[in-house]
Amino acid sequence: MTQRNSHRRRNDFDKEHLNFIPLGGLGEIGKNMYVFEYGDEIIVVDSGLKFPDSELPGIDYIVPDISYLEANRDRILAIIITHGHEDHTGGLPYVLPRLDVPIYGTQLTLGMIKNKLQDDLPGYKPKTFEVRAGDVIKIGSFTIRFIAVAHSIPDGVALSIDTPLGRIIHTGDFKLDSTPVDGRTTDYGAFAEEGEKGVMLLCSDSTNAERKGFTPSERTIAGTLDQLFRTYRTKRIIISSFASNVHRIQQVADVSARFNRKIAFLGRSMVRNVDLARDLGYLKIDSKMIIQIEEIWKYSDNQLVIVTTGSQGEPFSGLVTMSRGENKSIDLGEHDVVFLLASVIPGNEKLVNNTINRLFSQGCEVIYEREKQTHVSGHASSEELKIIMNIVKPQYFVPVHGEYKHMVRHSQLAQEVGISPRNIFLMTNGDILTFTKNAPPKKHGHVQAGAVIVDGNAAGSIKSEVLKERREIAEDGVLVVAASIDDRGNLLAPVAIETQGVFISDDSKQVFNELYAASERAIQESQGKRANVDALKKTIKARVRDVLRKRNSSFAVVLPVISLKRSGYYDDTANYEKDFF
């Protein structure tokens, strides 16, 4: 559905208006995408994805609905990426072919994006422009300063966006880590300088707004790792972490070196990101320490560390295939200890718990966050958020990056530091916040925004009938009734019934006899009439469902498949609903 504001003529744009339009990232974790619009010029900040929950079976990931951007493609000057995490970059393979605009990002961020695009869009050549923290560039009417921030991935930046109507600061993901692993702290001075110039709007990361105090430094993980390595000196150590968490991988490498262990990396994204980070100098590991996964048999358990993906229970990740006994290189057992160095993303709890249970059943010792401090967040907690607000001193404030409860709590923190409630805007995806010269800003209208589901190479609406069908099949299974008739409705061969995932009671033979009888009766009732395949399907479906519910209390999906013989040939192309087998 096309919303108002999606299509406007070039001469309709008012140079006295600045619009901030979030297309994703508000009221949710992930899918970050933010639009800044002045006159007939647009810049976009981030293009992320989020991962599906159990309500979206078989879906690979979810990206923002970019209908508004597609309708205004000729006005978009650039997409600016704050850092390399998937919730800020993962939507690019879907977005870029539709918009084909330049991308700005730091060295590691662009390296990760290029790797991703080589996999997902091998024929596409993005137009990329590398920037560094401290750089100031001009894109149309926007002057953008890139500010270094500490996060759980190197090379993250906040943005100070100077516009003709005022300055906007977008923090990206950040925390105030005073002892970061790579020595790259959040640039308080740059934030303070922008605050002294005057900041009209602050858009700030809300992920940890509910957490009291300060987020611990990433360096605290080093102490945890050292203790765990000492405790499990004789065991083979398997570590699961995010492939993009270069700081965490560096700390694993450092402690492995102290304990004279070799490292093998497992998982395509893990290997690729480690190679990239080493090539660019963000990850420092002696080549003599690294071995190929196929070579681990040459070393004893106390000489090995295996670093892999799968901390979120991803079905095809290295850790999950190991837990299922399906990895050709690694057999788990009592000689293994597994460290999960990541917190569980909301919605992934069941997948992670299932993986942990399988690891224990294989005989492994498993160490995870509930027992030890095996993860430190990359996001600022409440006191850090207040510090940034005090340094920046914004006139107006919009909480971003988080579920709605996080945004509400962040808005309360803003009031605690003195920002007036009338200057705080709680927004939802698609809202338009309009700034006008010599007038207070206001929420003004709405553009189409929401979620697009991506399954393989196909994309569609989250309200798709396909998802409804998948949920029904997943919950109750499918029963297919196949029949061949002539154009007078006569049955030409015995009815065939196949089931997948349908629970049949102990008296299954009797139930199937009733299903066959019900299907054949429906066909016999139509004999002597000109065959109406659609009507016959409805009748068969109703009769079969009656039997299932009477005998089984089953709500299985019933799919009649009718082959119709006309004038000496079969015509089943128009009447085949699904081909499941």
C-alpha positions in Angstrom: 0.0 0.0 0.0 1.4 3.4 -1.0 1.3 6.0 1.8 1.1 9.7 1.4 4.6 11.4 1.2 5.9 8.4 -0.9 5.8 10.3 -4.2 6.5 14.0 -4.5 7.6 16.2 -7.4 11.1 17.7 -7.2 9.7 21.3 -7.1 7.5 20.4 -4.1 10.4 20.1 -1.7 10.8 22.9 0.8 14.3 24.0 1.6 13.1 25.2 5.0 12.2 21.7 6.2 14.4 18.9 7.5 12.9 15.5 8.0 14.1 12.6 10.2 12.4 9.3 9.1 13.3 6.0 10.8 12.6 3.1 8.5 13.8 0.4 10.9 15.4 0.0 14.3 12.7 1.6 16.5 10.7 -0.7 18.8 13.0 -3.7 17.8 16.5 -5.0 18.0 18.0 -4.8 14.5 16.9 -3.7 11.1 18.4 -0.2 11.6 17.8 2.3 8.9 17.4 6.1 9.3 16.6 8.7 6.7 17.7 12.4 6.8 15.9 14.6 4.2 16.6 18.2 3.4 14.9 19.8 0.4 15.3 17.3 -2.5 18.3 15.6 -0.9 18.4 12.4 1.1 21.1 10.6 3.0 20.5 7.2 4.7 22.3 5.9 7.8 22.7 2.2 8.1 20.9 -0.7 6.3 20.5 -3.6 8.7 18.6 -6.8 9.1 17.2 -8.7 12.0 16.8 -12.4 12.5 13.4 -14.1 12.5 11.7 -15.7 15.5 9.7 -19.0 15.6 6.7 -17.2 14.1 8.5 -16.9 10.8 9.5 -20.5 9.9 12.1 -20.9 7.2 12.7 -17.2 6.8 16.4 -16.2 6.5 16.2 -12.7 7.8 14.1 -9.5 7.8 15.0 -6.1 6.3 13.3 -2.7 6.3 10.6 -1.9 3.8 12.3 0.6 1.5 9.2 1.6 -0.6 9.8 5.3 0.4 13.4 5.2 -0.7 12.6 3.4 -4.0 9.9 6.0 -4.8 12.6 8.7 -4.2 15.6 6.9 -5.5 16.9 9.9 -7.6 17.1 12.0 -4.5 19.3 9.7 -2.4 22.9 10.9 -2.2 24.5 8.1 -0.1 24.1 5.4 2.5 26.5 5.9 5.4 27.3 2.9 7.6 28.3 3.4 11.2 29.9 -0.1 11.8 30.1 -3.6 10.5 27.5 -5.5 12.5 24.7 -7.3 10.6 22.0 -5.3 12.2 23.5 -2.2 10.5 24.8 -3.7 7.2 22.9 -7.0 6.6 20.2 -5.4 4.5 22.6 -4.1 1.9 22.3 -7.1 -0.5 18.6 -6.5 -0.6 18.8 -2.7 -0.7 21.7 -1.9 -3.0 20.3 -3.5 -6.2 17.1 -1.5 -5.8 18.8 1.9 -5.0 22.4 1.6 -6.4 23.8 4.5 -4.4 27.3 5.1 -3.0 28.2 3.7 0.4 30.5 5.5 2.9 32.1 3.6 5.8 35.4 2.9 7.6 38.0 0.5 6.4 36.9 -2.7 8.3 33.2 -1.9 7.8 33.6 -1.6 4.0 35.8 -4.8 4.0 33.0 -6.8 5.7 30.4 -5.3 3.4 32.4 -6.2 0.3 32.8 -9.8 1.5 29.1 -10.1 2.1 28.3 -8.7 -1.3 30.7 -11.1 -3.0 28.7 -14.0 -1.5 25.2 -12.6 -2.0 25.6 -10.4 -5.1 28.7 -11.7 -6.9 28.0 -9.6 -10.0 27.4 -6.4 -8.2 30.1 -3.8 -7.8 29.2 -1.3 -5.1 30.4 2.3 -5.2 32.3 2.7 -1.9 34.1 5.6 -0.2 36.3 4.9 2.7 36.4 7.4 5.6 38.2 7.5 9.0 37.2 8.7 12.4 37.9 12.5 12.4 37.2 13.0 8.7 34.7 15.7 7.7 33.0 15.3 4.3 30.3 17.2 2.5 27.5 15.3 0.7 25.1 17.8 -0.9 23.7 20.1 1.9 25.0 17.7 4.6 28.4 18.1 6.3 29.3 15.0 8.2 31.9 14.5 10.8 32.9 10.9 11.7 33.5 10.4 15.5 35.3 7.4 16.9 33.3 5.3 19.3 34.1 2.1 21.3 31.9 -0.9 20.5 32.2 -4.7 20.3 33.6 -4.3 16.8 36.5 -2.1 15.7 36.2 1.0 13.5 32.7 2.1 14.7 31.8 5.7 14.3 29.1 8.2 15.4 28.0 10.9 13.0 27.6 14.6 13.5 25.5 15.7 10.6 25.5 19.5 10.0 22.5 20.7 8.0 21.3 24.2 7.1 18.7 24.0 9.8 20.9 22.6 12.6 23.2 19.9 13.7 22.2 16.3 14.3 24.3 13.7 16.2 23.6 10.0 15.6 25.6 7.9 18.0 25.5 4.6 16.3 26.2 1.7 18.7 28.6 2.8 21.4 29.8 2.5 24.9 32.3 4.6 27.0 35.0 1.9 27.4 38.0 3.6 28.9 40.3 0.5 28.4 39.3 -0.9 25.0 41.2 -3.9 23.6 42.4 -1.9 20.6 43.1 1.3 22.6 40.5 3.2 20.5 38.3 5.0 23.0 35.1 6.9 22.4 36.1 10.4 21.4 34.7 12.5 24.2 36.4 15.6 22.9 34.7 15.4 19.5 31.3 15.0 21.1 32.1 18.0 23.4 33.2 20.1 20.4 30.0 19.4 18.6 28.0 20.1 21.8 29.7 23.5 22.1 28.7 24.4 18.5 25.1 23.5 19.3 23.3 20.3 18.7 19.7 20.5 17.5 18.9 16.7 17.7 20.5 13.7 19.4 19.6 10.2 18.2 21.2 7.8 20.6 21.5 4.1 21.1 18.9 2.7 23.6 19.8 -1.0 23.7 21.1 -0.9 27.3 19.0 2.0 28.7 17.4 -0.3 31.3 20.8 -1.3 32.7 22.0 0.6 35.7 25.5 2.1 36.0 28.3 1.5 33.4 28.9 -1.3 30.9 32.1 -3.2 31.9 35.2 -2.9 29.7 35.7 -5.6 27.1 39.1 -6.2 28.8 37.3 -7.9 31.7 36.8 -10.9 29.4 40.6 -11.5 29.5 40.4 -12.3 33.2 37.5 -14.7 32.7 39.4 -16.4 29.8 42.6 -16.7 31.8 40.8 -18.4 34.7 38.9 -20.8 32.4 42.1 -21.8 30.5 43.8 -22.5 33.9 40.8 -24.5 35.1 40.6 -26.7 31.9 44.3 -27.1 31.2 43.9 -30.7 30.0 40.8 -30.3 27.9 40.4 -29.2 24.3 38.8 -25.8 24.4 36.0 -24.8 21.9 35.0 -21.2 21.9 31.8 -19.9 20.2 31.5 -16.2 19.5 30.1 -13.7 17.0 32.3 -13.8 13.9 32.4 -10.0 13.8 33.6 -9.6 17.4 37.2 -9.0 16.5 38.0 -7.7 20.0 36.8 -11.0 21.6 38.8 -13.0 19.0 41.9 -11.0 19.8 41.6 -11.8 23.5 41.1 -15.5 22.8 44.3 -15.4 20.7 46.2 -13.6 23.4 45.3 -16.0 26.1 45.9 -19.0 23.8 49.4 -17.7 23.2 50.1 -17.5 26.9 49.0 -21.1 27.3 50.9 -22.3 24.2 47.8 -23.5 22.4 47.2 -23.5 18.6 44.0 -21.9 17.2 41.8 -23.4 14.4 38.9 -21.3 13.1 35.7 -23.0 12.0 32.8 -21.5 10.1 32.8 -19.6 6.8 32.0 -16.2 8.3 34.5 -16.7 11.1 37.4 -17.6 8.8 36.5 -14.8 6.4 36.3 -12.1 9.1 39.5 -13.3 10.8 41.4 -13.2 7.4 40.1 -9.7 6.7 40.8 -8.3 10.1 44.4 -9.7 10.0 45.0 -8.3 6.5 43.8 -4.9 7.6 45.8 -4.9 10.9 42.8 -5.0 13.2 43.6 -8.5 14.5 47.2 -9.5 15.5 47.8 -13.2 15.7 51.1 -14.9 15.0 50.7 -17.1 11.9 52.5 -19.9 13.6 49.6 -20.2 16.1 47.0 -20.7 13.4 46.3 -24.2 12.0 43.7 -25.5 9.6 40.7 -27.4 11.0 41.7 -30.5 9.1 45.0 -30.5 11.0 43.7 -30.7 14.5 44.3 -34.4 14.7 48.0 -33.7 14.9 47.7 -32.0 18.3 46.7 -33.2 21.7 43.7 -31.7 23.5 45.7 -29.4 25.7 47.4 -27.9 22.7 44.2 -26.8 20.9 41.6 -24.0 20.8 38.8 -24.1 18.2 37.0 -20.8 17.6 33.7 -21.2 15.8 30.3 -19.6 15.0 27.0 -20.7 16.5 26.7 -18.7 19.7 23.0 -18.0 18.8 22.2 -21.6 17.8 22.2 -20.9 14.1 21.2 -24.2 12.5 24.1 -24.6 10.1 26.8 -23.0 12.2 30.0 -24.8 13.3 28.9 -25.2 17.0 25.5 -26.6 16.1 26.7 -29.1 13.6 29.3 -30.2 16.2 26.5 -30.6 18.8 24.6 -32.8 16.4 27.6 -35.0 15.7 27.5 -33.9 12.0 30.8 -32.1 11.7 33.3 -34.2 9.7 36.4 -32.7 11.4 35.4 -32.7 15.1 33.9 -35.4 17.3 32.9 -34.0 20.7 33.3 -35.9 24.0 34.3 -35.7 27.6 37.7 -34.3 26.6 36.0 -31.0 25.4 35.0 -27.8 27.2 32.8 -25.3 25.3 32.8 -21.6 26.1 29.9 -19.5 24.8 31.3 -16.0 24.6 28.1 -14.2 23.7 24.8 -13.2 25.2 21.6 -14.6 23.7 19.8 -12.3 21.3 16.1 -12.0 22.3 14.1 -14.6 20.3 17.1 -17.1 20.1 16.7 -18.5 23.6 15.3 -21.8 22.5 17.9 -22.4 19.8 20.7 -21.7 22.2 19.3 -23.8 25.0 18.8 -26.7 22.6 22.4 -26.4 21.5 23.7 -26.3 25.1 21.6 -29.4 26.0 23.0 -31.3 23.0 26.6 -30.3 24.0 26.0 -31.7 27.5 24.6 -34.9 26.0 27.8 -35.3 24.0 29.7 -35.3 27.3 31.1 -31.8 27.0 31.5 -29.3 29.8 29.7 -26.1 28.8 30.4 -22.6 30.2 27.9 -19.9 29.4 26.9 -16.5 30.6 24.6 -17.6 33.4 27.5 -19.2 35.2 30.5 -17.0 34.3 31.0 -13.5 33.0 31.7 -14.8 29.4 30.2 -11.8 27.7 30.4 -8.0 28.0 27.9 -5.8 26.1 29.1 -3.4 23.5 26.3 -0.9 24.3 26.3 2.0 26.8 24.4 1.6 30.1 22.2 4.2 31.7 25.0 6.4 33.3 27.0 6.4 30.0 23.9 7.5 28.1 23.4 10.4 30.5 27.1 11.4 30.2 26.7 11.6 26.4 23.5 13.7 26.7 25.3 16.0 29.2 28.3 16.4 26.8 26.2 17.0 23.7 23.5 19.1 25.3 20.9 18.6 22.6 17.9 20.8 22.2 15.8 17.8 21.1 16.2 14.0 21.6 15.0 10.8 19.9 15.9 7.4 21.4 16.8 4.9 18.7 18.2 1.3 18.5 16.0 -0.7 20.8 12.7 -2.2 21.8 10.0 0.2 22.8 10.6 -0.4 26.5 14.3 0.6 26.0 13.3 3.8 24.2 10.8 4.7 26.9 13.5 4.2 29.6 16.0 6.2 27.5 13.5 9.1 27.2 13.2 9.0 31.0 17.0 9.3 31.4 16.9 12.3 29.1 14.4 14.0 31.4 16.7 13.2 34.4 19.5 15.2 32.8 17.2 18.1 32.1 15.8 17.7 28.6 12.2 18.9 28.6 9.6 16.2 27.9 8.1 18.3 25.1 11.5 18.1 23.4 11.7 14.3 23.5 10.1 12.4 20.7 9.2 8.7 21.0 8.8 7.6 17.4 7.9 4.5 15.5 9.2 3.3 12.1 7.8 5.4 9.3 7.1 8.5 11.5 8.3 11.8 10.1 9.8 14.3 12.5 9.9 17.7 10.7 12.2 20.5 11.7 11.2 24.0 10.4 13.2 27.2 10.6 12.0 29.4 13.5 9.4 26.8 14.7 9.5 23.8 17.0 9.7 20.4 15.4 6.7 18.1 15.2 5.8 14.7 14.1 4.2 15.3 10.7 2.8 12.4 8.7 4.0 8.8 8.1 5.6 7.0 5.2 5.4 3.3 4.4 7.6 1.4 6.7 7.7 -2.1 8.1 9.4 -5.4 7.4 10.3 -7.4 4.3 11.0 -11.1 4.8 13.9 -12.6 2.8 13.9 -16.4 2.0 16.8 -17.3 -0.2 16.6 -15.0 -3.2 12.9 -14.2 -2.7 11.5 -11.3 -0.7 8.0 -10.6 0.4 5.6 -9.1 2.9 5.6 -10.3 6.5 1.8 -10.8 6.1 2.3 -13.2 3.3 -0.1 -16.2 3.0 3.0 -18.4 2.5 4.0 -17.7 6.1 0.5 -18.7 7.3 0.8 -21.9 5.3 4.2 -22.7 6.8 3.0 -22.2 10.3 0.0 -24.4 9.7 2.1 -27.1 8.2 4.7 -26.8 10.9 2.0 -27.2 13.6 -0.3 -29.8 12.2 1.4 -31.4 9.2 0.0 -31.9 5.6 -2.2 -34.6 4.1 -2.3 -34.9 0.3 -5.2 -36.6 -1.4 -4.4 -37.5 -5.1 -7.0 -38.6 -7.6 -7.3 -39.0 -11.3 -10.7 -38.4 -13.0 -12.1 -38.1 -16.5 -14.1 -35.1 -17.7 -17.4 -36.8 -16.5 -16.0 -37.1 -12.9 -15.3 -40.8 -13.1 -12.5 -42.1 -10.9 -9.8 -43.6 -13.2 -7.5 -45.1 -10.5 -7.7 -45.7 -6.7 -7.3 -42.6 -4.5 -3.8 -42.1 -3.0 -3.2 -40.5 0.3 0.2 -39.3 1.7 0.9 -37.6 5.0 3.8 -35.6 6.3 3.9 -34.6 10.0 0.2 -35.6 10.7 -0.4 -37.4 13.9 -2.6 -40.4 13.4 -4.1 -42.3 16.3 -3.2 -45.9 17.2 -6.1 -47.2 15.1 -4.4 -45.8 12.0 -5.6 -48.4 9.6 -9.2 -47.6 10.4 -8.6 -43.9 10.1 -7.0 -44.3 6.7 -9.9 -46.5 5.5 -12.3 -43.7 6.5 -10.2 -41.1 4.7 -10.2 -43.1 1.5 -13.9 -43.7 1.8 -14.7 -40.1 2.4 -12.5 -39.0 -0.6 -14.1 -41.6 -2.9 -17.6 -40.6 -1.8 -16.9 -37.0 -2.7 -15.7 -38.0 -6.1 -18.6 -40.4 -6.7 -21.2 -37.7 -5.9 -19.8 -35.6 -8.8 -20.0 -38.5 -11.4 -22.2 -37.9 -14.4 -21.6 -34.2 -14.3 -19.1 -32.1 -16.2 -16.0 -32.1 -14.0 -15.6 -29.1 -11.8 -12.1 -29.5 -10.3 -12.2 -26.5 -8.0 -15.6 -27.6 -6.5 -14.4 -31.2 -6.1 -11.3 -30.1 -4.2 -13.4 -28.1 -1.8 -15.6 -31.1 -1.2 -12.7 -33.5 -0.7 -11.0 -31.1 1.7 -14.2 -30.7 3.8 -14.9 -34.4 4.0 -11.3 -35.3 4.9 -11.1 -32.6 7.6 -14.3 -33.9 9.1 -12.8 -37.4 9.4 -9.5 -36.0 10.9 -11.2 -33.9 13.5 -13.7 -36.6 14.4 -11.1 -39.4 14.8 -7.9 -37.4 15.5 -8.6 -33.9 16.6 -6.2 -33.0 13.8 -6.1 -29.7 12.0 -3.7 -30.9 9.3 -3.4 -28.9 6.1 -5.4 -30.9 3.4 -4.2 -30.6 -0.2 -6.3 -32.3 -2.8 -4.4 -32.9 -6.1 -6.7 -33.7 -9.0 -5.5 -34.9 -12.5 -8.2 -34.4 -15.1 -8.2 -36.5 -18.3 -9.8 -34.6 -21.2 -10.1 -35.9 -24.8 -7.3 -38.4 -24.4 -4.7 -36.4 -22.5 -4.1 -35.4 -18.9 -4.4 -31.7 -18.0 -3.0 -31.3 -14.5 -1.1 -28.1 -15.0 -3.8 -25.7 -13.9 -5.1 -27.8 -11.0 -2.0 -28.8 -9.1 -2.1 -26.7 -6.0 1.2 -27.8 -4.5 4.0 -30.2 -5.3 5.4 -31.3 -2.0 6.8 -34.7 -2.9 
